[in-house]
Amino acid sequence: MKGLPLVKIKNGEKHYLKLTQNQRVQHMFIMVTFILLVATGFPLKFHFYPWAKPMIEMFGGLHVTRFIHRVCGVIMVGQFFYHWYYLFKNMAINYIIPAKKTGTFSWGEFGRFVYYSPMCPRKKDAQDIAAFIKYALFISDDMPKHERFHWREKFDYWAVFWGIPVLGITGIFLWFPVWATSFLPGWAVNISYIAHSDEAMLAVSVIFIWHMYNAHVNYDKFPMSPLFLTGYMPEHLMKHEYYMEWARINRIVEKDPSRLLDLDKEKDAEMLTNQEKMELIREQIEFMKESTTGGKYNKGGSHHE
């Protein structure tokens, strides 16, 4: 996130950076492909129900629906591999290359670097889950103080690492059953169908119930959080839900004020510039009037001497 403003001030409220542009683009790709996979996959699975036929026809028929489903599957798997590249690139830039240059690389330190990366499950997550259960059961009045990503988000994140391989591999077997059965028994295709559809049902349940509630429709964020579009979160939510990250960013901004972007000041400066331009235009108009003969006009547009 180096170089990006960690805090933006807009309409008098601070907004804290949580997702980079690259992360938002990745999320958008997987979100769009997931929705299309569900919209095309469910009518194929439940084709015997009355609602399935209109959906298949809406996409252009059975063959087109299958084609869209497969293309979206390929894109999602491609996004999955890109994310692995993204992870290794960040590891190389932030630890491996600098450590190699200074001769300080060690596997132990590399393990610590991975362990303390934002999405890696840690001991603190277990402590936060215990604290949340106490809070939910009214045993404690204190919410857990989360870091940049809390345990619910990590659950969503790591679910992808088993979901996409299962869906991808079984999807390939269903797409090319003759090839699959050239080295696997025939029942492997049947198992693939069950695993593919059941994993899809599980993914839909998790996304549309668990993820949608946590990210958008709970009482703090209803009806929708713009975080996945803007990458920034209002201070009151950041402080309430990610207190440790809120405090960390504040320490960074205090040491390096350039990481704060005051959009209100820029807007005021822009408005002042526009006012100055309007004032200059008015002065030019007045000057043009005074430059005419007496600066007086009749209704016909002729001069009075």
N, C-alpha and C positions, 0 to 999 in steps of 0.2 A: 504494500500500500504506500510505499515511499513515493513522495511527490504529490500525492493526492491530499486535498484538505481533509483533515481528520474531523474537523468541526466546521459546519456552515451555520451562519446566523441568518435566518430568514423570517421576516415579520416579527422580529423581536424574540424569536425562539431558536435555541440551539438544536442542531441536528447532527448526530454522530454517525460517522462512517462505519458500516458493518459488512457490506458486500462490495467488492471491487467490480469494475465494469466487466472484466473477464468472467468473474463468477456469476454475474447477472446474465450474461449472454449464455453461459453454459446452462444455467437454470432455465432460461427461456427455451432453449433447444429441447431439453428433456421434458419440459412442461408441455410444449406443443406436440411433440411426438407421442408423449404418453396419452394425451387427450385423444389424438387421432387413432392411436392403437386401440384404446378402449372403445371409441365410437365405431370402429370397423371390426374389431375382434368379437365384441359381444353379440352383434347380430349374426355373425358367422357361427358362433358357438350355440346360440339359442335360435337358430333359423326356423325352428318349428313353432315358435310363438308368433302371434299376429303382429306384434310391433316390430319384428325383425325385418319383414319384407319391405315396408316403407323406408326403413333406414338403408337397406341394401340398394334399393332403387334410387334413393337420394344421392348415393355416391356414384351411381352410374351402372349399377348391376353387379352381379356376383363376381365377375372376373376383375372389374375395376376395384371393387372393395378389397379383394384379396391382394391386388397389386399395391394399393395404397398401404395396406397393413404391412406388407413385406418391405416396402420402401421405408416406411417409418421405423420398422424394426432394424433395418440396416443402419439408418441414421442414428438411432439410439445406441446401438452397439458401437458405432464409430465415435459417438460422443463419449462413451464409456472409456474407450481406448485413449481418446484425446485427454480425458481427465487424468489417466495414469501418466501420460506425458507431462501434463501440467504439474502434477505432484512431484515427479522426478526433477523437472526443470527448477521448481522452487527449492527443492532440497539442494540441488547443485549450486544455484545462485547464492542462496542464503547460508550454506554451511560448507559443502564439499569443496568448491573452488577456492573460497577464501582460506579455508583450513589447509588445503594442499599448497597454496602459495606461501603461507607462513610456516609450513612444516609442522602444524599442530594437529593434523587429522588423527583421530583415533576412533575406533569402532564404538568404544564406550561413550564418547562425547556425541557421536552420530546418533547412537541410541537415545541419548538424553534429548537431542534436538528433535527427533521424531516423537518421543514421548510427550514433549511439551508443545508440540504443534497444536493448533487450535482444535482440530477435529479428532485427535487421538483420545480414546477413553482413558481416564486416569482415576486415581484413588479419590480425587475430589468429586468426581461424578457420583460415585457410590455414596459419599457423604452428603451430596446435594439431594440425591434421591431420598435418603433417610430423613433429611431435614424437611423436604417437601411433604413426605407422608405425615410427619408430625404436624406440619402447618395445615394440611388438608383435613386432618382429624381433630383440629383445634387443640392439639397438645401443646403447640408452640405458636406464638404470635409472630415469629420471625420467618420471612421468606429466605430461602438460600440465596447467597450472593454469588451469582453466576459470573463466569468469565465470558469471553466473546461468543462462544456457542455453548448452550446448556445441554443436558443429557437427552432431552427430548429431540433436539435437532441432530444430535449425534446418532440417535437411534434411526431417524429418517435417513441420514447420510449413509450409514453402514448397511442399511437394508438394501440399498442399491447394489452393493458389492456381492450379495448373494442372489438378488432378484434378477439382475440383467444376465449373469452367466446362465442361470437356470432357464430363463425365457429365451435367451439367444441360442443356446445349444439345442434345446428341445424344438425351438422354432425352425432351426436348420434341418433337423431330422424330419419334421412334418412337411417342410418345403420340398425336400429331396428324399422321399422315403425309399426309393429304389437304391440310391447311393448308400443310405444309412444301413439298409439291410444287406448290403454287400459285405459288411464286416460285423454286423450286429444281428442278433436273432430277431425275428419278426415282431415278437412281443415288445421289443424296445420302442417301436413306433407307437404302440398303444400306451405304454407307460409315458412316453413323451407327450402324448395328447393330454393325459390326465395331469401330469406335472405342469405342463404349459398353462392349461386353463385354470387349474387350482392356484398356481402362483399368481396368475393374473388377477383372480378374484381376491386373493390376499392383498395384492398391491393396491387394487382399487379401494378396498376397505380401509387400508392404512392411510392412503392419500386423501380420500374424500371424507373420512371421519376424523382420524387422528391428526393428520397434518393440517387439513383445512381449519379445524377448530383451533389448534395451537397457533397457527400463523395468521388467521384472518378473522374468524367469527367469535372468538372469545370476547368477553366484555371490554377488555382493554383496547381491542383493535377493530371491532365491528364497525362497518360491514366489510372492510378490506384494508389490509396494511399495504401501503405503497412501497415497502422496503424492496421487494423483488424488482421494482422498476427504477427506483431512485438510488438504492444502496444505502440510504441514510434513514436513521430512526430518531424521532423526537426525544429531547432530553428526558422528559418525564417517564417515557417508556424505557429508555436506555438505563436510567438510574434505577428504576423499579425492577427490571428484569435481568439486567446485565451490570450489576453494580461494580464488579471488579474491573470490567472493561471500561466502563464510564470513568472510573477513577484513574485507570492507566492512561487513557487518552488525555484526560485533563492534565496529568503530570507531563506528558509529552508536549502538549500545547503550551504549557507554562514555560517549559525550557526553550521551545521553538515556536514563537508566535506566528511564523509564516505558515504553519499547518492549520491555521484558522482563517476562514474566508468569510468576511462580513458582507453579505449580499445587500443588506440594508444600506450600508455606507456607499456601496457601488451604485445602488439605485438612486440614492440621494445625490451623489455626484453627477450621475447621468441626467437627473431632473434639473440640477443646477445648470449643467451644460446646455440643456434644451431651453431653459429660461433665458440664459445668456444669448442663445441664438435668436430667440423670439425678440428679445430686447434690441439686438442688433438690427433685425429686420424692421422693427418699428422705427428705429432711428434713421434707417435708410429711407423709409417711406416719408418720414417727416422732412428729411433733407431734400427729397425729390419735390415735395410740395413747396417748400421754401424756395427751391431753385426756379420755380415757375414765376411768371410775372405777377407778383403780389401774392401768389399762393392762393388766389381766390378763383372760384369757378362758378359759372351759372349752370342752370339745368341743362342747357344745350351743349355744354362742354366748352364754350368760348370764354375768353378772358375778359375781365373788367379792368379797364385802365385805371 
